[in-house]
Amino acid sequence: MADLKTTYMGVQLKNPIILGASSIVDKLETVKKIERAGVGAIVYRSLFEEQIHLEEAQLDDMLGEYDERHAEMIDIFPNIKHAGAKEHLYQLKKTVDNVDVPVFASLNAIYDSTWVEYAKQLEETGIAGLELNFYSVPVELEKAGASIEEHQLDILKKVKKAVKIPVSVKISSFYSNPLNFVQQLDKAKTDAVVLFNRFFQPEIDIETEEFYYPFDLTHEKDYQITLRFAGLLYGQIKSDICASRGISDGKDLIKMLLAGATSVQVVSTIFRNKAGAITKMLDTLEQWMEEKGYKSVDEFRGKLAMKNLQDPYAYKRAQYVDILMNSTEIIKKYPMI
């Protein structure tokens, strides 16, 4: 039988499939189903500092609605305070204590001090490691990309210094040169880099003429940008590479491992196909390995990374040139008239 074990951030996993951060973990019963389906590890839903501030503001508004309406009502809500991150930490610890696979935490903070503060609190729940979500949505014309990267690197260094558990960084693909930034993260001693996080983009309802934010799952082939960068990074950095975004079945999993990923994170396929999707992915991987004669994942990981290919253009723009050179065949396949 094929050995599916892998080591991610120094933590041994029984297989490379990790449940990515999402609301799927809200019910412990659902988490247990996913564990029984065979998942190798779980990333608990993100602790968003912005959400905590919003909830605090909403609570203040509700309490303030009755302020001094008349004398008897001044103390209608005596000493009520927002719980802050306590509820999140409680539920996270409950999950850690009730599953047998490694649980990682995910953090989205705002201020340098709170990145460190929340990282310490999350560590105390017994998690196996911590995932920092780094991204920046550009809204200021004057802000240079280099200053954003420097600030994020500084946060990583401060968190690494403050905790003893391994720390990974999940980034977006929206950097001028993601390869260079990952290299800097690697030098700053991140234990792993997760490629890539995904934003919920705004939409416009042309009937109401208003913005809204649809909850869209990833689509087929969304994994291709991750595949490219995993293949480019393998063997170039010491940090583990975790592939994320659009990985929906066992074939996608195999592709990521061949490109050089240590593990993969899945979310959308669980929403679509339930916990059984994990079992099917593992069955596909195991069957493929047996057919190919691979006894362990390490035997083929990175086999198709740029470092191990003789074709220097496999991951480069020459692919685009190749498509242009063969445009006649493409037009035959997709005739316009």
C-alpha atoms as one frame of an Amber mdcrd trajectory, in Angstrom:
protein
   0.000   0.000   0.000   1.266   3.488  -0.918   2.560   5.641   1.909   0.752
   9.000   1.770   2.452  10.606   4.771   4.051  14.018   4.493   5.647  16.526
   6.844   4.289  20.067   6.843   5.992  22.772   8.936   7.703  20.019  10.890
   4.358  18.399  11.722   3.758  14.886  10.406   0.490  14.464   8.495  -1.000
  11.147   7.461  -1.603  12.582   3.973  -1.143  15.918   2.135  -4.791  17.095
   2.237  -5.541  19.981   4.614  -8.947  21.545   5.150  -8.386  25.260   4.486
  -9.655  28.033   6.748 -13.416  28.490   6.326 -16.766  28.436   8.092 -16.955
  24.671   7.503 -15.482  24.192  10.979 -18.317  26.059  12.727 -19.973  22.773
  13.746 -17.840  20.178  15.496 -20.057  17.450  14.023 -19.033  18.580  10.518
 -15.367  18.655  11.512 -15.630  15.068  12.757 -17.150  13.985   9.427 -14.238
  15.558   7.586 -11.801  13.833   9.933 -13.472  10.465   9.298 -13.241  11.132
   5.560  -9.467  11.070   5.983  -8.249  14.667   6.022  -4.612  15.060   7.053
  -4.999  18.327   8.980  -7.379  21.228   9.588  -6.900  24.980   9.441  -9.501
  26.524  11.731 -11.455  29.514  10.442  -9.578  32.823  10.552  -9.551  35.112
  13.538 -10.310  38.496  11.967  -9.430  41.469  14.112 -11.654  43.656  11.920
 -14.625  41.429  12.699 -13.965  41.746  16.427 -13.893  45.552  16.153 -17.125
  45.509  14.145 -18.879  43.301  16.699 -17.685  45.563  19.506 -19.069  48.604
  17.691 -22.381  46.869  17.073 -22.659  45.930  20.743 -21.868  49.504  21.789
 -24.587  50.757  19.471 -27.143  48.354  20.915 -26.274  49.224  24.497 -26.122
  52.940  23.774 -29.606  52.913  22.297 -31.039  53.030  25.826 -28.516  55.426
  27.364 -30.211  57.773  29.800 -33.617  57.344  28.207 -34.805  57.938  31.747
 -33.146  57.585  35.111 -34.276  54.033  35.824 -32.765  52.774  32.562 -29.231
  54.156  32.872 -27.935  50.796  34.127 -30.156  48.476  32.097 -27.041  46.652
  30.815 -24.618  46.863  33.763 -20.988  45.958  32.998 -21.682  44.138  29.730
 -18.533  43.858  27.602 -17.796  42.328  24.223 -16.043  38.980  24.521 -13.457
  39.921  21.888 -11.519  36.877  20.688 -12.584  34.700  23.627 -15.403  32.907
  21.788 -13.133  32.158  18.828 -10.395  30.843  21.109 -12.894  28.717  23.041
 -14.260  27.088  19.884 -10.759  26.589  18.486  -9.585  24.819  21.641 -12.724
  22.691  21.603 -11.830  21.558  18.082  -8.192  20.884  19.014  -9.318  18.759
  21.955 -11.847  16.727  19.961  -9.974  15.706  16.819  -6.947  13.484  16.311
  -5.422  15.301  13.346  -3.252  18.440  13.651  -5.192  21.704  13.860  -3.679
  24.960  12.665  -4.995  28.442  13.402  -5.401  31.284  10.909  -4.915  34.941
  11.798  -5.857  38.240  10.124  -4.891  41.159  12.379  -4.485  44.902  11.798
  -1.912  46.371  14.169   1.604  45.099  14.800   0.901  44.676  18.512  -2.295
  42.708  17.971  -0.664  40.354  15.454   1.643  39.331  18.279  -1.021  39.420
  20.992  -3.470  37.204  19.108  -0.698  34.876  17.936   0.202  34.185  21.575
  -3.432  33.601  22.534  -3.938  31.218  19.620  -0.779  29.303  20.570  -2.195
  28.687  24.045  -5.099  26.651  22.608  -2.719  23.809  21.702  -2.645  24.305
  17.929   0.043  22.603  15.866   0.947  25.786  13.996  -0.192  29.236  12.941
  -1.071  30.595   9.504  -0.710  34.359   8.941  -2.847  35.845   6.177  -0.944
  38.554   4.349  -2.650  40.696   1.744  -3.212  44.327   0.951  -6.081  45.683
  -1.112  -4.702  48.795  -2.863  -6.787  51.910  -2.209  -4.046  54.544  -2.000
  -2.241  55.739  -5.119   0.762  56.952  -3.152   1.542  53.716  -1.269   4.487
  51.850  -2.787   4.469  48.061  -2.961   7.863  47.808  -1.276   6.564  49.471
   1.888   3.719  46.940   2.101   6.123  44.026   1.763   8.513  45.428   4.345
   5.697  45.838   6.847   4.470  42.278   6.310   7.974  40.877   6.697   8.332
  42.805   9.942   5.084  41.294  11.245   6.308  37.780  10.420   9.564  38.368
  12.302   7.745  39.704  15.361   5.296  36.782  15.448   8.069  34.224  14.955
   9.942  35.748  17.871   6.838  35.695  20.094   5.681  32.072  19.620   7.295
  28.655  19.739   5.010  26.898  17.248   5.712  26.829  13.486   4.357  29.740
  11.459   3.264  29.803   7.817   2.298  32.744   5.628  -0.613  32.666   3.208
  -0.234  35.281   0.484  -2.149  36.562  -2.504  -0.828  36.461  -6.052  -1.026
  40.262  -6.287   2.637  41.105  -5.706   4.872  42.675  -8.341   7.097  39.624
  -8.042   5.612  36.891  -5.828   8.784  34.828  -6.208  10.920  37.567  -4.698
   8.508  38.146  -1.820   8.361  34.429  -1.048  12.159  34.373  -1.052  12.147
  37.203   1.495   9.600  35.335   3.626  11.833  32.276   3.423  14.832  34.297
   4.622  12.666  35.619   7.467  12.240  31.959   8.556   8.627  31.279   7.680
   8.056  27.542   8.038   5.772  27.375   5.011   4.208  29.541   2.350   0.599
  28.973   1.237  -0.182  29.817  -2.409  -2.622  31.636  -2.684  -5.416  33.187
  -0.650  -8.544  34.280  -2.486 -10.538  37.470  -2.061 -14.270  37.952  -2.307
 -14.482  40.546  -5.045 -17.227  43.200  -5.220 -20.031  42.948  -7.740 -22.640
  45.438  -8.939 -26.363  44.770  -9.157 -27.415  46.797 -12.191 -31.087  46.711
 -11.130 -30.593  48.167  -7.638 -27.407  50.003  -8.679 -25.702  48.813  -5.508
 -22.611  46.862  -4.556 -22.844  43.360  -3.171 -20.325  40.633  -2.335 -21.260
  37.233  -3.782 -20.027  34.051  -2.124 -18.413  32.382  -5.132 -16.635  29.065
  -4.937 -13.471  28.499  -6.935 -13.787  27.322 -10.513 -12.161  24.617 -12.612
  -8.559  25.462 -13.509  -8.308  28.179 -10.817  -5.397  26.129  -9.500  -3.183
  26.881 -12.515  -1.538  30.011 -11.109  -0.728  28.060  -7.941   0.668  25.220
 -10.048   2.981  27.615 -11.858   4.425  29.216  -8.739   4.739  25.938  -6.839
   6.781  24.604  -9.740   8.957  27.701  -9.847   9.605  27.736  -6.089  10.279
  24.061  -5.420  13.927  23.535  -4.521  14.560  27.289  -4.395  13.397  27.868
  -0.807  13.697  25.994   2.481  10.071  26.632   3.488   7.370  24.087   2.714
   4.991  24.888  -0.132   1.269  24.461   0.445  -0.951  24.762  -2.636  -4.360
  26.381  -2.346  -7.151  27.677  -4.610  -9.263  25.606  -6.988  -7.980  22.136
  -6.057 -11.077  20.006  -6.479 -10.157  16.359  -7.064  -7.436  13.759  -6.850
  -5.934  14.663 -10.213  -5.471  18.266  -9.082  -3.794  16.990  -5.917  -1.363
  14.847  -7.919  -0.487  17.783 -10.192   0.376  19.971  -7.209   2.597  17.306
  -5.693   4.387  16.788  -9.018   4.963  20.547  -9.208   6.534  20.510  -5.742
   3.846  21.207  -3.155   4.261  19.599   0.253   0.506  19.676   0.855  -2.714
  21.190  -0.476  -5.602  23.077   1.094  -9.168  22.408  -0.043 -12.400  24.247
   0.732 -14.707  24.756  -2.263 -14.753  21.071  -3.194 -16.008  20.269   0.327
 -18.832  22.785  -0.022 -19.752  21.253  -3.383 -19.176  17.553  -2.762 -19.259
  17.175   1.054 -16.665  15.376   3.148 -16.596  12.408   0.774 -14.570  14.507
  -1.675 -11.535  13.998   0.555 -11.893  10.214   0.496 -12.162  10.229  -3.296
  -9.068  12.417  -3.612  -7.069  10.058  -1.423  -8.315   7.012  -3.351  -7.274
   8.625  -6.634  -3.827   9.497  -5.281  -3.253   6.022  -3.864  -4.412   4.264
  -7.025  -2.241   6.511  -9.216   0.813   5.883  -7.030   0.296   2.125  -7.194
  -0.088   2.242 -10.976   3.107   4.301 -11.292   5.023   2.192  -8.780   5.557
   4.995  -6.253   5.779   3.824  -2.661   5.782   7.283  -1.066   4.835  10.849
  -1.948   8.459  11.948  -1.587   9.439   9.768  -4.558   7.639  12.000  -7.055
   7.193  15.343  -5.283   8.733  18.085  -7.415   9.392  15.748 -10.339   7.895
  18.333 -12.705   9.186  21.435 -10.924  11.267  23.820 -13.029  14.390  22.774
 -11.121  14.044  19.192 -12.355  13.036  19.868 -15.964  15.369  20.024 -18.946
  12.976  22.359 -20.758  13.893  25.844 -19.421  10.711  27.370 -20.838   8.144
  25.062 -19.281   7.043  27.625 -16.693   7.864  30.768 -18.675   6.192  33.081
 -21.178   7.392  30.921 -24.084   4.205  28.890 -23.544   2.255  31.925 -24.726
   4.476  32.232 -27.809   3.938  28.530 -28.516   0.167  29.043 -28.451   0.450
  31.969 -30.893   2.599  29.882 -33.228  -0.100  27.195 -33.255  -3.056  29.554
 -33.517  -4.271  27.907 -36.748  -4.951  24.673 -34.909  -6.788  26.562 -32.152
  -9.040  28.313 -34.688  -9.873  24.925 -36.219 -10.895  23.646 -32.807 -12.948
  26.740 -31.945 -14.287  28.070 -35.290 -15.840  31.558 -35.177 -17.930  31.159
 -38.326
